[in-house]
């Protein structure tokens, strides 16, 4: 089933066309960026230039008030071009959308951020640490913020900081001892004491350059303490995290398209016609499209439910279920696509091997599969007890 069936508004169709105009540029360097582990700065800048990174801003702040179904559709499209480019920019889109959706910053802070974004700034959270693992599991940050007069001094090291070489602002999660809670500081990349440890060397999502962020006696004014949380972020539902499975659904689409094209063109001399006429190949292609159909209907039904204030309150465990289902379905799609193509899929010149490596990263993006299943079970038990 084509993703175009889920483009239901003129706004969506207009922006899909703008993104498709970038496809030749993005696909041309996806392989070389992956091989060298080079961040796709030119692609991210192209998205900034066309105004894509401002879309999550509400209209009163100069944006488009991007809805969740819009975000999923656009990120799926970018994922079909290059998974690393898509995942990188989607963190900015999702973080920005969440900030303006929840509105826990002050009006002045929101206005400041909106102006910076309109001027080309790119933002992402820096939360993971080597000792705590995923922040969604509730570990206390080792990064510390100590008050010094009207400012704070921050020390620590963050891992998995996607887009680290390109970000304008880092939204850094810290432990604030005097408040006995977790907080987030908005820190500009040129702040003294902030640096990047270039240690990203993974087999998947190589060109996201998700290096470590180092903070050594970084001094930040009190005004830039933008979030003070009484609970860890993992205990709260962040529906905007659906940008993550959307990217992997796009990668699965690219793998599916490659397999269909290969099957309809490949004609070994052992058969008459192409392998697309073989029952076993048709079975694999049919299973692929069934998985894609299941993923799309789930992710778009949930995001559209969230976009409506009449049904938003009903969305709880569905966000985790979307990520679990779409990512695991997408992994299965890539595997089946590689079986259709055969050993050729392992050639370094074949995009399927890149899709295979990139899509595995989805298992390690939040929320984690075991937490999703556990929450579903707990909800069922509590519902019965009630």
N, C-alpha and C positions, 0 to 999 in steps of 0.2 A: 504494500500500500504506500503510495507516494506521500511524502511529507506535505506536499502542496495542498492536499485535502484538508490539512489542519491550518492553513492560512485563510482565515475567515474575514479579515478586515482589509481595507485599502491601505491602512498603515503597515500592516504586516507584509502585504504584497510589495509595497513600495520599498521597504527596507530589505526584503529578500532580494530584490533586484539589485540594490546597492551592494549588498554583500556578494552576490554572484558576480558582479563586475570585478571583484577582487580575486576571484577564484584562480585565474591564470597566474597571477603574481604569487599567490600563496602556495599553490601546488608546485610551482616551478622550483622553489627552493626548499620545500619540506624535507626532501630526502637528504640534501647536502647539509642542512642545518642539523638534522638528526645525526648524521655521520660525524660531524665535528662538534656536536654539543653546543652549537651557537644559537644564542637567543634571537628569535625572529623580530628584531627591533623594527625593521622596515614594515612588517605587516601590522604590528601594533600601532605604529605611527600612522599608517594608512587608515586604520580604524578610528584613531583620534581625529584625523583630518576630516573625515566625512561626518563627524559628530556622533559616532556610535557610542563613545564612552560617556556622553552626556545624557543619553536616553533615560537612564534610571532616575534622573532628577525629576521631581514634580514640575508641572508646568509653571507654577508660580516661582520656581527657582531657575527657569530657563531650559528645562528638559522636556521630556515627552510623557512623563508619568508611566514609564514602562511597566506593563503588567507581567505577571509571572508567565503566562502562556506565551507572551511575546518573547520573553527572555529565553524560554526553552526552545522555541522555534528557531530563533536566530542562532543560538549556540549549537543546536543540532546541525544547522547548515554549515557553520564554521568548522565543526568537528569533522564533517565529511571532506573538508579541504585539507586540514592539518590538525591533528589532535593537540599538539603542543601549543600552537597558536590559540586554539579555541580555549583550552583549559587556562592558559595564562590570562587572557582578557576576561574570561568569565568570572575569575575571582574578583576583579575590579567591579564588574557589573553586579555580581551578587552582593558584595560588601556594601556598595553604594546604595543599592535598592533596599537592603535591610536597614541601613542607617536612617534613611528618609521614611521608611515604612514605620519603624518603631518610634522614631522621634524622641529618643532619650537624651540627645544632645540639646544644648541650649539653642535658642533661635539664632543667636549671634554665631555660634559655632557652625550651625548648619549653613548659614549664609556664606560664611567664610569658605567652607568646603565646596559649596556649589560654585562659587566664583573661581576657585582654583581649578575645579574640574572643567568648567567652561573654557578655561584658558589652557587646557591640555594636561592637567595633572592626572596621574594614575595612582591608585591606592590599592593596598592589600593588607590583610591582617598578618601579623607575625606572632604566632601563638605556640607552635610546637617546640618542644625542647627534648634533648637527648635523654634526660633523666625522667621526664614525665610521660613521654610518648604523646599520643593524641590527646589534645585538651578535652575532647568530648568524654574521656574516661574519668575526669575529675581530679587529676593530679594538680597539686599546687605549684604554680610557676616558680622556678628558681631565680628568674629575673626579678630583681628587687628595685623598688623606687623608695628613696629616702628623702624626706623633706629637708630643704636647706633654705630657710627664709621664705621668700615668695615663689620658690622654684623647687624642682625635684631633681635628684641625681639618680640616674638609672644605670645599673650594671647587669649584664647577663649575656646569654647567647641563645639565639633562636634557630631552629632547623626548618627545613622545607619552606623557605621563604620564596615562593614562586614569583617570578619576574624581578628578582632582587636587583639585577643590574639596571633596570629600567624604571622602577617605581619612583614616584615623586615623594610620596608619603608612605610611611610604615605605621600601621595601627598596632602598636606593640602591647601585648598582654603582660602585666607585671603583678607581683604580689606587693601590696602596700601594707607594710607592717603596722603602721599607726592606725590604719582603718580596719585591719584584719580582714581584708577582702581582696578580690582581684579587680584590677582596673586596667583601662586602656588609654595609652597616650598617643596622640597624633604627632609623629616626629618626621621632620623634613629630612631628605637624604643628605643635605649639606650640613647638617648639625654636627659640630665637632664631637669626636669620640665615636661616631657611627661609621662602621666599615663592613665590608663583605668578605667572608672567608670563602673563597672559590673552591668548594669541595664537592659540587654536584657531579656525581659520576655513576649514573644509574643506567640500566639497560632499557628502561622505558621513560617516555616523556623527557628525553635527554635535553632537548633544546629549551625547556622551560627555565633552565639555569636556576633551580630552586636552592640556591646556596644558603649557607648559614649567615645570619645577621648578628654582628658583634656590636655590643654597646658597652663602652668603657668610659665611665664617668660622664655620661651624656646628660647635659643640663637642659631641662625643659621647663618653661614657665607653667605655673599652675593652671593657666587658661587652657592649656592643651591636654589636661586630664579630662577627656571627653566622655568616658564611661566609668562608672563605679558600680560593680555588680556584687550583690549579696550571694548570688548563686553562680556556680560554674556554668559556662555557656552550654555544656553538654546536657544540662538538666532542662533546658528550654528548647522549644521547637523553633527552629529557624527554617521556615518553609523555603526561603530563597536559596537554600542549598540544592534545590532541584537543578540549578545550573550545572552541577557536577554530572549527574547521569545523562543530561542532554548532550554533553560533549561526547560521551562514550557511545550514545545512540548514533551520533553522526559518524563516528569511526566505524561502527558496525555497518552503516549504510554504505560507506566507501568500500568496505570489504565485500559486501553483498554485490555491489555494482561491478566490481572487478571480477568476481566469480561468474556472474551472469554473462558478462562480456567474453570472458575466456571460454566458457562452456559453449557459447553460440558461435565462436570462431575457431576453436581448436578441433582439428580433424586429423587424427592419426590414421595411418594407412591400414590399420587393422579393422577399421569399420567404414561403413558408407555414411557420409554425412558428418555431423559434428557430435561431440560427446553430449550436447544438450538433448539429444534424442534417446540417450540411454536411461532406462528406468531408475537406476541407482543415483544418477546425477540429478534427474528431475526430483527424486525424493529429497535429496539434500537441499536443492534450491527451494522446494516447497516448504521444508522445515525452517529454512532461513526466513522466508517471508512470513511464516506463521509467528515466529519469535519477534520479528520486527513489528508485526501488527499488534501483538499482545503488549509490547513495550510502549508503543505510541498511544494506544487507547488508554493505558493506565496513566502515563505521565501527563497527557493532555486533559484527561478527565479530572485528575486531582488538581492540576494547576488552574484550570478554569473554575473549579469549585472554590479554590482559594481566592481567585480574583473577584468573586461575587460576595458581597457582604452578607448576603442571605445564607450562604453555606460555609463561609470561612471558618466559623466556630466549630464546624464538624470535622475539620482537618486536623488530625493529631498524628497518629501512627502511620497515616498514609504517606507522609513524606519519606520516612525511612523505608517503607515498603516499595515506594517508587525507586529509590536508589538501589535497593537490594535486587529488585526484579530486573530493572533495565540494565544494570551493569552485568549481572550474571547472564542474562539473555544475550547481551552484546558479546560477551566472551564466547558463548556458544556459537553465535553467528560467525565470528571470525574463525573459530576452529572448523566449522563446517565449510566455510569458504575455502580454507586451506586444503581441506580434504578433496574438494572439487578440483582445485588447481593441481594438487599433487606436490611432488618434490620441488617443482619450480617455485612454489610459494616460499621456500626457504632461501632462495637466491637473494643476496643483498640488494640487487637491483629491483626486486619485486616489492611493491608497497605493502603486500600482505604481511611480511615479516615485521615491518614497522608497526602496522596496525596491531599485530599480535602482542608486541612488546608494550606498546602504549596502553592498550586496553586493560592489561593486567594491573596497571596503576590504580584503576578504579576501585579495586578491592581494598585499597589502603587509604582512600579518601573517606571522610566522614559522611554519614554515620556508618559504623562498622556493622557487618552482617550479623554478628552474634548479638550486638546490642539491639538491633532491629527485631530479631526473633524473640529476644528476651522481653522486650517491651510489649510485643503482641501477646505473649503468653501471660504476662502480668496483668494486662488490661482485661483479658478474658477471665482470669481468676477473680479480679476485683469486681468485675461486672456481675459475675455469678454470686459472689458474696453479698453484693448490694441488693 
